[in-house]
């Protein structure tokens, strides 16, 4: 990250966290570019040796990466009012038992 020592000590934890997250994202993006270029090169090298049906594969079909796949969102089940009441009842019991 190449932060000077004085600059590092002048940062608040939140500022440092933001810098760190940005640095990690920059590194991940660089790795994605390298892997994508390597996949393109790999496909170009092996394409003459593929079967006729596989010669027209796109790089994404040949070797899909996880970041190219659409995310599957999980739907959370909503809690009912009764479930909420039970949770709060347990919380109150624990709170009252400590007092």
Buried (B, 14 or more C-beta within 10 A) or exposed (E): EEBEEEEEEEBEEEEBEEBEEEEEEEEEEEEEEEEBEEBEEEBEEEEEEEEEEEEEEEBEEBBEEEEEEEEEEEEEEEEEEEEEEEEEEEEEEEEEEEE
